[in-house]
Amino acid sequence: MQTLNYLTSDGSYRAIKARNYTMLLLAAESGLRIDELLHLEISKDLFFESNKLQTRFAKSTHGSGKRARVTLFSPLARDTVKFYLKENRPQILCAHQTDLLFPSKMGKRMTYTSAHQALEEMIQVARKTEFEISPHMSWHWARRIFATRFIERFPEKLSVLIQLLGHQNPNTVHRYIRHSQAWMDQELRRVLEGTPT
């Protein structure tokens, strides 16, 4: 319902809102940084058949240039991106002039400023509709959402998560994981009851 309220408008403005919503969902479902999202190209980086995304603009070790990295393209992310590509992206002015997945209104790469403004608008709409949202919400926080959900579902696959996030040090990844109180309570009950996780 909140999504429908957020997207209620006509023409290109609705398309821009759909672009922003798709960006946020993809960030939380893939763990990509905002810079990586803004560089995604449709023909080069989206692999619908193999359920993968790639960024060719990931940080390299010690900041020495960019490198490619593959991450997950979940069913929810794939379906959302497909709908956006079919119904919304064609309505963005000048989108036909670029292969960028998330073009600006002028068909160029979005700036950091415009991406942050887009997120702030979504946060304001969510709060007006009393939709629960983290007070720390940011593009980088979406990476933490991805990391936390992944490790809660696959606790034995920390090494996979490290690769998906593009980190070298496990200690860095641990700083991304923010378990909810509900999850902690559930795990504590399992420990006390002696049941496996």
Steps between C-alpha positions, in 0.01 A plus 500: 500500500781743585661425163179588318468826696861591424459430129168685462566766238500530122750488218872548540480589871346161573781342298760685708335380821497144363870534412581610853295222658667242273844634597426465870357151467797391289744646754342300783474182292852508350724685746632733231640839599325810365792569264467146366124538451542825309744334256286193419435450129213288373683307229826447690411446865159330531493121461137397538550136403782431748350710783810718523595866484845635444660829578803604302559792736565324830771625732833326458724391784661802665302730268719430196248547220180316420430131446207278404296311760199271471213499747149358534204595281213373717156409359348811660772720352471339157121540487520860619769591248311327216185697581696825527671436166170428326265752660699784656847552358367573146306793650817670632599779263809416293525148650518360146833678456685290758546141617515609865245314709423809709541808279439857609217702347749611234618149415830540685643321803331614821711699741556410867295806592199396294522143632503625860210736427304209353557290810405787731172544311419128544582519870271802547212323321553187711491698824186688398321168447633373837702230324770383740842598374841508663612843626840415347363428152745586223624343179781341699252372757338298218831307478465422869145377442630268227788373715279438804226321310755285315686385811178435693385274219840341429702524826765255375578702185695796634768450235235531227366820655852645509531441125152637423575823687845530345690506827833343585479503878235302696515763776367759255202278414416446867451874538227483235290240679225650718267233636154609610392452861234256381766287328724511808210396725418210268860379493529531878187285543652237270821497703312468828280223359800320355357501150718544191483828308 
